Amino acid sequence: MTNHWIDLKNADVILAMGGNPASNHPISMKWIMRAREKGAKLICVDPRFSQTAAKADLYAPLRSGTDIAFLGGMINYILDNELYFKEYVVNYTNASFLVNPEFKGPAELDGLFSGYNEQKRNYDKTTWSFQKDENGIALKDPTLQDPNCVFQLLKKHYARYTPEKVSGITGTPLDKLLEVYKLYASTGTPDRVGTECYAMGWTQHTVGTQNIRAMTIIQQLLGNMGMAGGGINALRGEANVQGSTDYGLLFHILPGYNPTPNASLVDLATYNEKNTPTTKEPQSVNWWSNRPKYVVSYLKAVYGDAATRENDFGYSWLPKLDVGQNASWLMIFDKMLKGEFDGFFAWGQNPACSGANSNKTRQALTKLKWMVNVNLYDNETGSFWRGPGMNPKDIQTEVFMLPCASSVEKEGSISNSGRWAQWRYKAVEPVGQSLPDAEIMNELYFKVKELYKKEGGAYPDPIVNLSWDYGERDAAGKIKHVDIHAVAKEINGYFLQDVYDTKVDPPKLIGKKGDLVTSFPSLQADGSTSSGNWLYCNSYILKDGKEVNMMARRGKDDPTGLGLFSGWTWSWPVNRRVIYNRASVDLNGQPWDPKRPLLKFNATKLSPTGTPGVWEGDVVDGGGGPAGSPTGKLPFIMKPDGIASIFGPGLAEGPFPEHYEALECPLEENSMSKQRVNPTIKIFGDEMDAAFSCDARYPFVCSTYRVSEHWQTGCMTRHCSWLLEMQPQNFVEMSVELAKELGMTNGETVVVASGRGEVKAVVLVSERFKPFKIENSTVHQVGVPWHFGWQFPEDGSGYDSANLLTPNVGDANTMIPESKAFMVNVRKA
């Protein structure tokens, strides 16, 4: 989230699209309802009349997989009616930048952008560039009239997204479509603000990243980024998903969102040169220019004293990706099925039910020599070998079960959707032989290290050189039990030497050797500081000579009245509650909206250094004065040019979002162009990867979704008898009209089938789904929750996973599977 949960109360208009907060994120709904109590309006756009829709002021249905068409129409509406916040757009976005005259878009190339290579299914992005002056700074037209400026190219691109065209694609009634556009676009004035809440309903598509990009363009046009009550807010489906990505869970990033090195980056200097952005823009903070400091400090945290300047701080010990390697979820199980893995740790997950095309996932597990299942309970993954369609005699995979402690059985932090890192105490002792994850890792580490020292190996250095100082050691040097506070302190970081600010005379001591680092501006690239994750510097600090766990704070003061609660826990970065908050003020540092003063520049107040000029309110995003002052800095500090990107050349399929149909859809053609599907998605070509679009055998659109009573694949909630009683088995929700057409009644058992598999379900006939009118034809949509699996309840009464149905295809940028739009049939059991 760019903002945070409580901040939702500050919005004038909330758009819930791509999620169902009332059912699946009830805390967010609490604050949405708080906003409504103050007069805010809630819009819900969803294929189904969801629980959120029931509380909304305005509901509009749309067919799954058509979000870009819907949002593109809103962009067109805003531009046509001149409802954009011009001062914000001109000064804080790249709308005025002049693009390469050779650039062409889908309006000219029938669904493609310039540079497409059909054989490679990717783009040469040479023409997706800006014109620059002799100093290397982008040329601009502040009048926004130049035909090559981003603003005019945006207008040209989305002029095709007329209300009538969008209605025909999405199935959204024209009157409802225009009502949504009018209400949300009303936030394009300084005194009104809108926010968006999304979840997997936006991400789990072949155009998932571009769904979100389309909304960011809307927020930029309306001036809603950086504002209290604004932003783009991902509703995470688990309390620590944000924390897991912060700490490098994904294959392509290290902790703190630094890129994972690949084999071509042979040393640290090459890595830094490749991954550290530069800028010629004098007003840009370009915060990622500090990456060398963060990476060296990370290496010092990982390898400690073994990391020296002479050995490149241990950079060669970091695992490297092969050039071009994609190690995302779909790729892992594709490689596993082909026998390219010996072993697999399933740690806190249940891929036999959570992964797309679960039949393929389950077959992939049969190719392993061994698997370790770390979980609270046995599950469909741990017991895959005895599941439906499996013959244990034919499976050689050796499975180990390591029972782990639940979140209430261990101490530590979680980082929620709003980036708030909250420290939790241990409520009860772990059950039986279960251990906290850190204790399991501790046992594994010392055993693996012992084996490397005893037996050698191809490359033991990355293991034997690890720093592992997390508690008291026994006589053999092994950590007896992990002190989780020691882990948190290492993540924050230490001064490893006395560090001075050499920019002042005489040099000023920043930190003493052995002290906790106060904040990431103090991190150094010379090995004199450590930090396991630069974003979490300032989370565990030294204050008045005492160590303070900032994440454990519980202060309840809120002097701004905006719900910042700066003394409650701690949020990254540096306890900033709203990212890019400098965009909430004008060029002089005064709030766009004085009623919601998130930030304000007081030009007469003296700073701690004695110079006039102080930012008041939230922790300011970056240094310097207001953008209009001589020392001013632009607000989007993580961008090399300092401003937000309406034109975004970094994504795989284009600098502007374009509507493409899902891989499986009910239409033979894309109404926007001849390019039916995203031209840059990876097509898996094996038999188990088959897709079935416009196939009479699978005539209905299907989407998976969650229910309040269960969580994820249900591994925990299915073991809670009272939750299982409320939602005992898999169901398929369908409209009254479709049930009548199929001759099905509420409560009967049916089979939902796709081209990849089938699953039993109980029919739920509901008025929440309605047939869509798409291009003069009727399209039905059904929904199936994904919380069930064959392993528990043990009698199989809950049926199996909805992911037996979903296709083996993902987003072109992230490879997240397309689980929210695919084709199925429903037949009587």
N, C-alpha and C positions, 0 to 999 in steps of 0.2 A: 504494500500500500504506500502511495506517496503521502497519504495522510494517516489517520488511525481511527480506530473504532469510535471513540467518543466524539471525534470531530464530525461524524455524520450528522450530529444534532445541529450543526451550524449551516447546513445547506438550505437553500430555498427550493430546489428541485432535486430529487434523487431518482436516478434511472437504474432500476434493477433489471439487468439484461445479461444473459449468460450465467444466471445463478438463481437460486431460490432461497434468499436469506431467511425468510420467516420459518422455513422448515429446517434448513441445514446450517444456518449461522444465526441462531437466535439472539446472540449478544449484539450482533450488528442490527438486528431488527429492533432491539430495545432502543437504540439511539436513533434509528430511522423514525420510530414512532414518537420519540422525543421531539424530533424536528417537525413532525406533522402537528404535534400539539401547539407548536409556535406558528403554524400556518404554512409550513412547507407542503409541497405536493410530491406524491410518490407515483412514479410511472413504472409499470411492469410490462416488459415485452418478453413473451415466452410462448413456445408452441402449445403449452398447456395452461389452463386457468389454475395456477398454483396457489399455495397458501399465501404467497406474497401478493399475488394478483387479488386475492380476496380482501386484502388490506389496502390496496392501491386506490388512488384517486382516478387513475386512468390505466386501462389494460388494453394491450394490442397483441394479437396472436401473430406468429410468423412460422413458416416452415423451417425446420432444422437445417442448418447449413447455408442460410441466406442472410446472415447478419451483415456482411459487407454491403450487400445491395441495400439493406435497410439503412445502414449508417451512411453509405454513400449518398443516398437520397436526402439524408439530413444535411450533409455537407452542401449539397446543391441548393437546398432550401435556404440555408443560412447565407450563402453567397448571393443567390438570386434576390433575396429580400434585404440584403445589406444589414444583416443582424450581427455581424462580427464586431468585436471590440477592436477598432482600428488602431488605436494608440498602442495597445498591447501587441497586436499582430505585427505592426511595423517594427517596434523596438525590441521585442522579446522572442521573435520567431524568425525563421529564414524565409519568410514569405517574400521579402524584397530581393533575395539573392537571384542573380542571373545565372541560368543554367546553360550548359553547352548547347549551342544552336543545333547541333546534330541529334540531340535527344528527341526521341519520338515515343509516343505512348499508345495504349490500346485503342484510342479513338482513331489513330492513323494506321495502326498495324493489326487491327481486328483481334484484340485481346492480348497482344504481346507488347513488350517494351523493346526498344532498340537494343541490339546486341545478342539476341537469342541464338543459341546453338542447339538445333534439334537433336543432333546425335548425342551430345553430352548432356542434354536436358538442363543446361544452365546458361547464365548470361555473362557476356563480356560487358563489364560496367563502365567502359571507357567514356561513353556519352553521358553517363549518369553523374556528371561532374559540374562544378561551378566555374564560371568565368572569373578570372582573377586579374588584379592589377599588377604593376611592376614590382610591388612589395609582397606579392603572394596572398593578398587579402581579397576575399570574394567581392566582386562588383555588385552593387545594390541599386535598386530603384525604389526609393522611399514612397514614390507616388503609386507604386504597384500597377503601373500601366504598361510597362515593357512586355511585349508578347513572350519573351523568354524568361520572365521572372517567375518564381515559384507560384506566386498568387495566381497569375494568369494561366499557368499550366494546370494548376489545381482546378480552376474554373472550367477549363477545356475538358479535363479528364472527367469531372463529375456532372457536366452538363447533360451527359447521356443518361444519368440516373434520375429521370423524371418521375414524379409521383406515380404516374400511370404505369410506367415500366417497372418500378419497384414493387408496386402492388401486385402486378402480374407474376413477378418472380417469387415474392415472399408469401403471397396469399393473405397479406394484411389488408383488410378493407381500407379503401382509399380515405374515407373520412377519419378513421382511427389513425391512420398513418400521418395525415396532416395535423391532427390534434396533438400527437406526440411531438412532431417537429416544432409546432408553434410553442408548446409549453416549454420544452427543453431549451429552445433557442432564445427564450425570454431571459436567460441568464447571461446573455452577451452584453450586459451593461455593468458598470462599476459597482452598483449597489445590489446586484443579485448574483448568486453563485449556484452552480450545479455540480453534483458529484455523480460518479458512476460506480456501481458495485457489480463485479463479475466473478465467475468461478469457472468450473470445467465446461460449462455450457458454451464458453467462448474458446477455451484453449484446445479442447479435444476435437480439432478439425484439421483438415489438410491446409487450411488457411488460418489456423488459430492465432499465430503471431500477428497476422495482418488484421484480424478482427480487432485486436487491442490497439494496433496502430491507427485504425480508422477512428477509434474513439479518442485517441490522443490528439488527432487532428481537430476533431470537434472541440475538445477542451482548449486547445490552443487558440482556435478561432474565437471562442467565446471568452477567453481570458480566465479560465477556471483552474489553470495549473498554478500551484504554489499558494493558493488561497485557502483560508479557513473555510471549511465546508465544500471544498472542491476536490480536484485530483482524480486519479485513476486508482481504484482500490480493489485489489485482488482479495477475495474472501477465501483464505486458505482452508482446506478441508480437514486439517489436523493442527493441533495447537503449536507444533514446532516445525511445520514445513518451511516457514521462513528461515528459522534457525538452521535447518539442514542444508538449505542452499547457500546460506551465508558462510557455512563451514565447508563448502566444497563437495557436497554429496554427488553432484553431477560430474560426468567424466571430463568435461572440457574446461572446468574451472578449479583453481585452488581456493582455499579460504580467502574471503574478501574479494571475490570476483576477479582475481588475477588469472589470466589464461594458463591452462595447462601447457607446458612446453611440448613441442614435437621434436622429432629426431633431427630435423634440419637446423635447429637452434642449438649449435654445438657447445656454446658457452654462455655465461651470464650476460656478457656484453652484447652478444648477438640477440639473445632473448629480449633484453631491454630495448635495443634499437628497433626490433620488430614490433614490440608491443607497447611502446611508450609514445603517445600522440604528441605532436608538436603543433604549434599555432603561430601565426604571424599577427593575429588579432590582439592589439595592445590592451583591450579591455577584458580579455578572456582570462579567467582564473586557471582553466585547463588543469583541473585537479589531478587527473590521471598522469600528469607529468611527474608526479611523486612516486610512480610505480616502482622505480628502482629501490627507494627507501623501504617500501612495504615488502618487496620480495626478499631483500637481504635480511630484513628483520624477521621475516617468516622462516627463512633458512636457519637463522641463528636460534629461533625457538625450536625448530625440528631437530637440529644436529648439535646445538650447544657449542661447547669448546672445540669440537671436531671440525666445525665450520670456520675456516680461516680465509683471509684474503688470498693466501697462496694457493688454496685449493678451490677458489671461486665460491667460497662459502658453502661448499657441498652441493653446488648446482648439479653436477654430474650424477649425483646420487638420486635426484628426483626422478620418478618414473616419467618416461616420455611416450607420447603417442607417435605412431607411425604417421608420416605426412599424409593428410587426407583421411585418416582413420576416423570413423564414427563409432563410438562405443556406447551408444544410447540403447535404451531398453529393447526396441525391436531388433536392432542389430545383434545384441548379445544372444538372444534366443534363436535368431537365424543362424548364427555361427555355432551355437550349441547343438542345434539340430543336425548340423553338418559334421559333428564330431570334433570341433576345434577347441573344446574345453575338456579338461580332466575333472576339475572340481568346481564347486559353486557354494558360496555362503549366501543363504537366504536369511538375511538378518532383519528381523522386525517387519517382514513382508510376507505376502502370500501370492506369489506370481501365478500359481496354478489357477487362481480365480481372478486376480487383478489385472493380468496382462491381456491385451487384445488377442483375439484368435486363440483362446485358451487351449484348444485341442493341439495346436502347434506347440505352445509352451509346454504342455504336459508330455508330448512326444519328445521334445528337446531334452527334458530331464532324464529320459531313459538312456540317453547317450553318454551320460556322465559316469565317471568311475566312482566318485564320491560326492556327497552333498551334506552340508551342515545346516540344520534348521534351527535358528535362534529365535525363540518365540515364547509367548506365555503358555500357549496350548499347542498340541499337535494340530495340524491343519491339512488342507488339501495338498499343499506343497510337500510337507513332510511325509505324507502317506500317499503320494501320487502313484506309487508302485502297486497299490492295491485298489486304485480307483476304477471308475467305469471304463471298460474296454481294455484294461491292462491285464496281462498275465505275468504274475510275479516271477515265474520260472524263466521268463525271457529277459528279465531286467537285472543287470549286474550292478546298478548303482547302489553303493553302500551309503546309508543315510544315518547321520548322527543328530540326535536331538539335544540341544543345550537350552535348558529352561532359564529364562531371564526374568528379572524383576519388572513389575509394572511401574508406571510413573509415580505412584504414591508410595512405592517401596524403596525409593532412592532420593537422594538430595541432588539438586542441580538446577540449571536454568532452562527455560524454554523461551523462544523468541516468537511472538505471535505475529499475526498478519500486519499489525501496525508498527512492526520493528521494535516493540517493547520487549526487552529481555527481563524476564521476571524469575527471581530465585524462589525455588520451592523447597521446603523442608521435607524430610522423610516422615511420613505419617505412621507407617507400620513396618515391621521387619518383613523381608522377603519370605515367601512361602516355600517350605520344603528345601530342595537343593538349588532353587533358583538363585541367581546372582545378578546384581546390576551389570549393565553392559560394560562399564569401565573395568569391573573386576574380571569379566570374561576376557576382555582384550588384554588385560594385564597378564593373565595366565598364559594366553596364546603367545604374547610377545616374548616373554622370558623363555618359553619352551622352544619357540622358533629360533631365537637368538642362540640358545644353548646348542641346538642341532647344527646351526651354521658354524659355530666355533668348533664343534666336535667333528663334523663331517665335511665342512667346507661347502662349496656350491659354486654355481656359475658366477654369481656376483653378490657376495654377502655384504658388501659395503653399505648399501642403503639401510640394512637392518642393524648391523653391529654398531653403526655409528649414530644411531638414534639417541637423542637425549630423552631420558625417561626418569625424571626426578619428581615423582608424584607421591612421596610418602616415605615412611620409615622402612629401612631395609633389614633383611635378616642376615645371618652370618655369610650366606652365599652371595649376597648383594642383590637379591630379589626384593622388589617392593612387596611388603606384606599385604597392605590394603591401600587402595587408591584414595588419596585425599583430594576430593573433587574441587576443593578450594584452590589447591595447588595447580590444578588444570586451568581453572578460571583465571588465576593470576598469570600463568604462562601465556594464555590467550591474550590478555591485556598487554603484557610485555613488561620488560625491565630495562633500566639503564645498566648496561654491562660495563661501562666506564663513566667517569665524570664527563658530562656533555655540556658544551658551552655554545652560546649564541655568538658566533664570530662576526656577525653583521654590525655589532655595536662595539664601541670602544670606551672603556676596556670590555673584553668579552664577558658575557654574563652567564653564570652557571644556570643551565636549564634543569639538570637532574644529576643526582649523585649516584655513583656506582652502587648497584644493589637495590635501588629504589624502584618502585613500580612506575612505569611511564604514565605521565599525567594525561596525555592526549596524542593522537597520531601526528600532529604537526611536529612533535618532538622526535619522531622516528628518523633514523639516519641510514644512509646507504653505505657506511664504512664499517659496519659490523659492531658498532658501539651500542646498539639497541637490539632488543628482540621483541617480537610480537607474533603470536600464533594467528592473529587475524586483525589487521589494522583497523577494520571497522569497529572492533570491540575495544580498542584503546579508550580509556576513560571509564570502562565498566567496573574496574577494580583498582582503586587508586589509594595513594597515601595522602591523608589530610590531617594536618596538625600533628604529624608524626605517627598517626594511627592508620592502619589499613582499613579501607572502607569498601565494602561490597555494594556498589551503587545499585546493583540489580535487586538487592534485598530491601531497599528503602520503601517506606510506606507512608510518605508524606501526603497529606490530603488538601493542601492549600492550592487554590486556583485563582490567583489574583486577576488574571485576564478575563475570567468568566467564559473562556472559550473551550474549557475542558483540556487544557494542556497538562495540568497536574505534573509539573516538571519535577516534583519531589517524589513521585510515585514510580518506583522501579527506575529503569533507565532505557533509553532508546538510542539505537545507532542512527546516524553518527553523532557523537558528542552530545547526546541527549536532545537532539533536534527532533521535534515532534512532527513538523511538516517539511518535507523535502522541497527544495527550490522555493523557499519562502520569500526570497528577495523579489520574486515575481509578483508578490502581493502588494508591492509599493510602486509608485510612479518613478520617473527619472530623478525626482528630488528626494526620494526616500519616504514619501508620505503615503499612507494606505490608500489603495484604490477605494476601499469601502471603510470609512471611519467607524461604522457600527461594528466591524469585525477587524480590529487592528491587530493582526497577527504579528506585525513587525512595524517599527517606526524609527526613522533616523532623527535623533535629537542633536542638531548641529551645534548647540551651545554647551551642552553638558560635557564635562571633561572626562576623558578616558583614564584608566589606571596609569597610563604613561604621562598624563598631564596635557595631552593634546585635545582640542575640542572635537566633538563628534562621537556619538555613541549610539549603537543600535539597541532598541528596547523591545521587549516581547520575547518571542521564541528565540532559541539559539540561532543566530544569523548564519545563512548558508554561504560560507566563504568570507574572506576579508575584504577590505576596501570600503569606500563610501558608496553612495547611491550611483546608479549608472550614469546619471547626468552630471556628476561632479568631476573635477579634474582627476581625482584618484579613483573614480568610480569603476566598478566591475559589473559585468553582465550576470544575470541571475542563474543561468543554467550552467553551474560550475563544472559539471562532469563532462560537458561537451567542449571539444577543442575550440569551437567558435563562440562559445558562451551563450548561445541562444537555442531555443527548442526547434526541433526538426519537423516541419510540415513535409518537406521533401526529404525522405530518408533513404539514401542509397545503400545502406548497409544490409538490407534483407535480401533473401534469395530471389524472390519472385517479382520485385519491383519497388520503386521509390514511393509509389502511391498504392494503396490497397485497391485491388480489382476483384470483382465478383467472379468466382469460379464455382462450379457445382462440386458437391462431394464426389469422391471416387465412385460411390454407389448412390444413384439418385433416380427419381422417377421420370426424368426428362431426357430425351434423346439429344437435345441441343441446349446450349447455354443461350439464353435470350439476349445477353449482352454482347456476345461475340461468337466466333467459330471455335474458340478455345474452350472446350467444355470443362476440363479440370485444370487445376494448378499445374502449369507446365514444368515445374521444377521439383515435384515430389519424386521420391524414390519409389519405383515400381518393383516389388519383389515378384520374381517370375516363377517360383516353384508351384507345384500343384496345390499345396496347402495354402497358398497366398491368393487364390483366385478371387476375383471380384465380379459381381453380377449386377450390372446397371441396366435399367430398362428391360429387365427380364421378367416375363409374365409369371414365372414361378415364384418371384419375390416382389409383390406389387406394393408393399406398404413401407413407408418411411418409419424407422425405429430410432429411438434414442434411449440410452441408459440414464438413470438418475438415482438419487439417494432418497431415503425416507428418514424421518427424525429418529425412529426407534433403533436404527442400526447404523453402524459406522464402518466405512471401507468395505472389505469383503466379509464383514461380520464375524471375524475370527474371535473377537472379544464379546461382542454383543449377542451373538448366537448362543454363547455359554451363560448368558444372564437370563434365567428362566422367565422373569417378568417382561423383559424386552421381547424375547422370542414369542411369548404368549400374545403380545400386542401385534407383532408382525411375524407370523409363524412360517410363512413360505413365500416362494417367488410368485409374482403375479404379473399379468400383462394388462395394462390399462388401455382401453379403447373407447371410442365414441359410441353413443347410442346408435348412430347411423351405421357404423361399421358392424357392430354386434348384430344388428338386424339383418344386414346384408349377408353376414356369415352364418346366421342362425344360431348365435351363441348367447348364452344367458349368464347372468352374474353368478359367480361361484363355481362354474364348471371347470374341469381340468382340460387344458388344451396343450398343443405343442407349438412353440414359436421356433421357426426354422429360418436359417440363412444359408448361403452357399458354403458355409464353413462348419456348421454344426446346428444342433437343435437343443432345446431345453423345455421341460415341462413348466407350466405356469397355471395359476388360477385366473380366470377371467374377472377383471374389474371393469364393469360397464359404467362409464362416467360421462357426465356432461362437461367435464373439464377439457376434454378433447373435442374439437369440432373439425369436420372435413374442410380442407383448403380448396379454394378455387385458384388453380394455377394454369395460366395460359388457356383458359376456356375448358379445362378438364378438372375433375375432382380427384384430389390426392388425400389419402388417409394417412394418419400418423398414429403410431402406438408407442408406449413407453414401458420399459422393464427396469426394475431396480437391480443393482449389481452386488447385493450384500450376501448372497446365498452360495452354498456349495454342498457337495454331496457328503462330506466327511462328518458334519454335525448339523442338525440332529442325526444321531447314529442310525435311525431307521430310514433316513433318506427323505423324510416327509417335507423337508424344505426345498427339495429339488436342487438343481445345480446352477452354475454361474451364468449370468447373462453374457459374460465375455466369451462364451462358446460361439456367440453369434457375430462378434465384432470383427471388422476387417483388419488385415495386416498392412496398414498404411499409416503414415504419420505426417505431421506438419513439416513443411519444407525447411524450416529453420531449426526447430527443436526436436522433431521426430516424435512428439507426443501423439499417441494413437488417435485415430478418428473414431471415437466411440459415441459421438452424439448425432451422427447422421449416416445411416446405412439402411439396406433394404432387407425385409423379411417377409415371411408368410405366416399365417396363423391357421392351424387346422385342428380339428377335434382329435383328442387323444384316443 
